[in-house]
Amino acid sequence: MVASSGTERGSWQRVGETTALPDRVALLLRDRILSGQLAPGTFLRVDRLGDELGVSQTPVREALQSLRADDMVRALPRRGYVVAPMARGDVADLFDAQAHLTGELAARAAAAAGPGDVTALREHDAEVGRLVEACAAGGDPDEVGLALAHPEHDFHAAVNRAAASRKLAWLAGCAERYLPPRFYTASAAWRTATRRSHAELIGAISTGDTDGARDAMSRHVLDGRDLLLAHLDAIGLFAEPAPTD
């Protein structure tokens, strides 16, 4: 059975509105898998997913094929797709790789950034701050968190542009695909930590502090690792037997 938060059908389409439909479906399913909504062993029915999301089966099949290439799901002959096994160490490894790659990008950004780059970072951070405050003021965490994923992505993209290291940024982007952004943005603890991390990053990049920028970015990523692992441990993802349907 496909897990659902109960609000996906009405809101999921706002994630990556400029992204191709199969990629948007894949993004949603990655988030569900990595946040534990879809546990290893869960069967993914193309027809059920299409009905739930209000799309045809074609983009769902393409999304599942993409996830198969990423080792997120496995194809079973004549049975469809199933969520692939995921060990606790696998999750930690993904974050460790992301922390290393993005930490290096932040250090290079600190060495190369100009005034325009710092201004762009401050603008993206201001939008993040506006949405964090909206959530703290009583906004719907799911809706605000969904919107927050965009400026948070833009902030990190601005760091990568300032680093002027396209291939390294591409590698970091590949690793980022395995992280569940909507899980974080809906978390009050993550939002608080992110505001602090952004301030540290902007301060280090604006003053050319390469070590400070590397450390701040790495901590930012690893804070997310600790939050997600604590959640997955709490729901027993690594201890419970895999569901069959």
VEXDREN-2710 file (C-alpha; in Angstrom, 1 decimal):
% VEXDREN-2710
k/r/px/py/pz
1/MET/0.0/0.0/0.0
2/VAL/1.3/3.5/-0.9
3/ALA/1.8/5.7/2.1
4/SER/0.3/9.2/2.0
5/SER/0.3/12.2/4.2
6/GLY/-3.3/12.9/3.2
7/THR/-2.5/16.2/1.6
8/GLU/-0.2/15.1/-1.3
9/ARG/-2.8/15.1/-4.1
10/GLY/-3.5/18.8/-3.6
11/SER/0.0/20.1/-2.9
12/TRP/2.6/17.8/-4.4
13/GLN/2.4/19.5/-7.8
14/ARG/3.9/22.7/-6.5
15/VAL/7.2/21.0/-5.9
16/GLY/9.4/21.8/-8.9
17/GLU/6.8/23.4/-11.1
18/THR/9.3/23.9/-13.9
19/THR/10.4/20.3/-13.7
20/ALA/9.2/17.6/-16.0
21/LEU/6.3/15.6/-14.6
22/PRO/8.2/12.2/-14.2
23/ASP/10.9/14.1/-12.3
24/ARG/8.4/15.6/-10.0
25/VAL/6.9/12.2/-9.3
26/ALA/10.4/10.8/-8.6
27/LEU/11.2/13.7/-6.3
28/LEU/8.1/13.0/-4.2
29/LEU/8.7/9.3/-4.1
30/ARG/12.4/9.8/-3.1
31/ASP/11.3/12.0/-0.3
32/ARG/8.8/9.4/1.0
33/ILE/11.3/6.6/0.8
34/LEU/14.1/8.5/2.5
35/SER/11.8/9.8/5.2
36/GLY/10.5/6.3/6.0
37/GLN/7.0/6.8/4.7
38/LEU/7.7/4.1/2.2
39/ALA/9.7/1.4/4.0
40/PRO/12.0/-1.1/2.3
41/GLY/9.9/-3.9/0.8
42/THR/6.8/-1.8/0.1
43/PHE/5.3/-2.6/-3.2
44/LEU/4.7/0.4/-5.5
45/ARG/1.7/0.0/-7.7
46/VAL/1.8/2.1/-10.8
47/ASP/-2.0/2.4/-11.1
48/ARG/-2.4/3.3/-7.4
49/LEU/0.3/6.0/-7.5
50/GLY/-1.3/7.4/-10.7
51/ASP/-4.7/7.6/-9.1
52/GLU/-3.3/9.1/-5.9
53/LEU/-1.3/11.8/-7.6
54/GLY/-3.8/12.5/-10.3
55/VAL/-1.5/11.7/-13.2
56/SER/-1.4/9.0/-15.9
57/GLN/0.6/5.9/-15.4
58/THR/3.2/6.9/-17.9
59/PRO/5.0/9.5/-15.8
60/VAL/4.8/7.2/-12.8
61/ARG/6.5/4.4/-14.7
62/GLU/9.2/6.8/-15.9
63/ALA/9.7/8.0/-12.3
64/LEU/10.0/4.5/-11.0
65/GLN/12.5/3.6/-13.8
66/SER/14.6/6.6/-12.7
67/LEU/14.4/5.5/-9.1
68/ARG/15.5/2.0/-10.1
69/ALA/18.6/3.5/-11.8
70/ASP/19.3/5.3/-8.4
71/ASP/18.9/2.0/-6.5
72/MET/15.9/3.4/-4.6
73/VAL/13.5/0.8/-6.0
74/ARG/13.8/-2.6/-7.5
75/ALA/11.8/-4.2/-10.4
76/LEU/10.3/-7.6/-9.8
77/PRO/9.4/-9.5/-13.0
78/ARG/5.6/-9.5/-13.6
79/ARG/5.1/-7.9/-10.1
80/GLY/6.0/-4.3/-10.5
81/TYR/8.4/-2.3/-8.2
82/VAL/9.4/-2.6/-4.6
83/VAL/11.3/-0.1/-2.3
84/ALA/14.9/-1.3/-2.2
85/PRO/16.6/-2.3/1.1
86/MET/18.2/0.6/3.0
87/ALA/20.6/0.2/5.9
88/ARG/21.3/2.8/8.5
89/GLY/24.9/3.0/7.3
90/ASP/23.7/3.7/3.8
91/VAL/21.8/6.8/5.0
92/ALA/24.9/8.0/7.0
93/ASP/27.1/7.4/4.0
94/LEU/24.9/9.6/1.8
95/PHE/25.1/12.5/4.2
96/ASP/28.8/12.1/4.8
97/ALA/29.4/12.3/1.0
98/GLN/27.2/15.3/0.7
99/ALA/28.9/17.0/3.7
100/HIS/32.3/16.5/2.1
101/LEU/31.2/17.8/-1.4
102/THR/29.2/20.8/-0.2
103/GLY/31.8/21.7/2.4
104/GLU/34.5/21.9/-0.3
105/LEU/32.1/24.0/-2.5
106/ALA/31.5/26.4/0.4
107/ALA/35.3/26.7/0.9
108/ARG/35.8/27.5/-2.7
109/ALA/32.9/30.0/-2.6
110/ALA/34.6/31.8/0.3
111/ALA/37.8/32.0/-1.7
112/ALA/36.2/33.3/-4.9
113/ALA/32.9/35.1/-4.0
114/GLY/32.4/38.7/-5.0
115/PRO/30.0/41.3/-3.6
116/GLY/27.3/40.2/-6.0
117/ASP/27.5/36.6/-4.8
118/VAL/27.2/37.6/-1.2
119/THR/24.2/39.8/-2.0
120/ALA/22.5/36.8/-3.7
121/LEU/23.1/34.7/-0.7
122/ARG/21.6/37.3/1.6
123/GLU/18.5/37.6/-0.6
124/HIS/17.9/33.9/-0.7
125/ASP/18.5/33.6/3.0
126/ALA/16.0/36.5/3.6
127/GLU/13.3/34.5/1.8
128/VAL/14.1/31.4/3.8
129/GLY/13.8/33.6/7.0
130/ARG/10.5/35.0/5.9
131/LEU/9.0/31.5/5.4
132/VAL/10.5/30.2/8.7
133/GLU/8.8/33.1/10.5
134/ALA/5.6/32.4/8.7
135/CYS/5.7/28.9/10.0
136/ALA/6.5/30.0/13.5
137/ALA/3.6/32.4/13.4
138/GLY/1.1/29.6/12.8
139/GLY/1.4/28.8/9.1
140/ASP/0.6/25.3/8.0
141/PRO/3.9/23.4/8.4
142/ASP/3.3/21.3/5.4
143/GLU/2.4/24.2/3.1
144/VAL/5.1/26.5/4.4
145/GLY/7.7/23.7/4.4
146/LEU/6.8/22.9/0.8
147/ALA/7.4/26.5/-0.2
148/LEU/10.6/26.7/1.9
149/ALA/12.3/24.0/-0.2
150/HIS/12.6/26.4/-3.1
151/PRO/14.6/29.3/-1.5
152/GLU/16.7/26.7/0.5
153/HIS/17.6/25.1/-2.8
154/ASP/18.3/28.5/-4.3
155/PHE/20.6/29.4/-1.4
156/HIS/22.7/26.3/-1.9
157/ALA/22.8/26.8/-5.7
158/ALA/24.1/30.3/-5.1
159/VAL/26.9/28.9/-3.0
160/ASN/27.7/26.5/-5.7
161/ARG/27.8/29.2/-8.4
162/ALA/30.1/31.3/-6.3
163/ALA/32.4/28.3/-6.0
164/ALA/32.8/28.2/-9.8
165/SER/33.4/24.5/-9.8
166/ARG/30.7/23.0/-12.1
167/LYS/31.7/19.4/-12.0
168/LEU/32.0/19.3/-8.2
169/ALA/28.6/21.1/-8.0
170/TRP/27.2/18.4/-10.3
171/LEU/28.5/15.6/-8.1
172/ALA/27.0/17.4/-5.1
173/GLY/23.7/17.6/-6.9
174/CYS/23.7/13.9/-7.6
175/ALA/24.2/13.2/-3.9
176/GLU/21.5/15.7/-3.0
177/ARG/18.9/13.7/-4.9
178/TYR/19.0/11.1/-2.2
179/LEU/18.2/13.6/0.6
180/PRO/14.5/14.3/1.5
181/PRO/14.0/18.1/1.4
182/ARG/10.4/18.1/2.5
183/PHE/11.2/16.1/5.6
184/TYR/13.6/18.8/6.7
185/THR/11.6/21.9/5.8
186/ALA/8.6/20.6/7.8
187/SER/10.8/20.3/10.9
188/ALA/10.9/23.1/13.4
189/ALA/14.3/21.9/14.7
190/TRP/15.7/21.9/11.2
191/ARG/14.4/25.4/10.5
192/THR/16.0/26.8/13.6
193/ALA/19.4/25.1/12.8
194/THR/19.2/26.3/9.2
195/ARG/18.9/30.0/10.2
196/ARG/22.0/29.6/12.3
197/SER/23.9/27.7/9.6
198/HIS/23.0/30.2/6.9
199/ALA/24.3/33.1/9.1
200/GLU/27.6/31.3/9.7
201/LEU/28.0/30.5/6.0
202/ILE/27.3/34.0/4.8
203/GLY/29.7/35.4/7.4
204/ALA/32.5/33.0/6.4
205/ILE/32.0/33.5/2.7
206/SER/31.8/37.3/2.9
207/THR/35.1/37.4/4.8
208/GLY/36.9/34.8/2.7
209/ASP/37.1/32.3/5.6
210/THR/37.5/29.1/3.7
211/ASP/37.8/26.8/6.8
212/GLY/34.9/28.5/8.5
213/ALA/32.7/28.1/5.4
214/ARG/33.7/24.4/5.0
215/ASP/32.9/23.7/8.6
216/ALA/29.6/25.6/8.6
217/MET/28.4/23.8/5.5
218/SER/29.4/20.4/6.7
219/ARG/27.7/20.9/10.1
220/HIS/24.6/22.1/8.2
221/VAL/24.4/18.8/6.3
222/LEU/25.3/16.6/9.2
223/ASP/22.6/18.3/11.4
224/GLY/20.2/17.0/8.8
225/ARG/21.7/13.6/9.0
226/ASP/21.3/13.4/12.7
227/LEU/17.7/14.6/12.5
228/LEU/16.7/12.1/9.9
229/LEU/18.5/9.2/11.6
230/ALA/16.8/10.0/14.8
231/HIS/13.4/10.0/13.1
232/LEU/14.1/6.7/11.2
233/ASP/15.3/5.1/14.5
234/ALA/12.2/6.3/16.2
235/ILE/9.8/4.8/13.7
236/GLY/11.9/1.5/13.7
237/LEU/12.7/1.6/10.0
238/PHE/15.9/-0.4/10.5
239/ALA/14.5/-2.8/13.0
240/GLU/11.1/-3.7/11.7
241/PRO/10.6/-6.5/9.1
242/ALA/9.8/-5.1/5.6
243/PRO/6.2/-5.0/4.7
244/THR/5.0/-7.0/1.8
245/ASP/2.3/-4.8/0.4
END
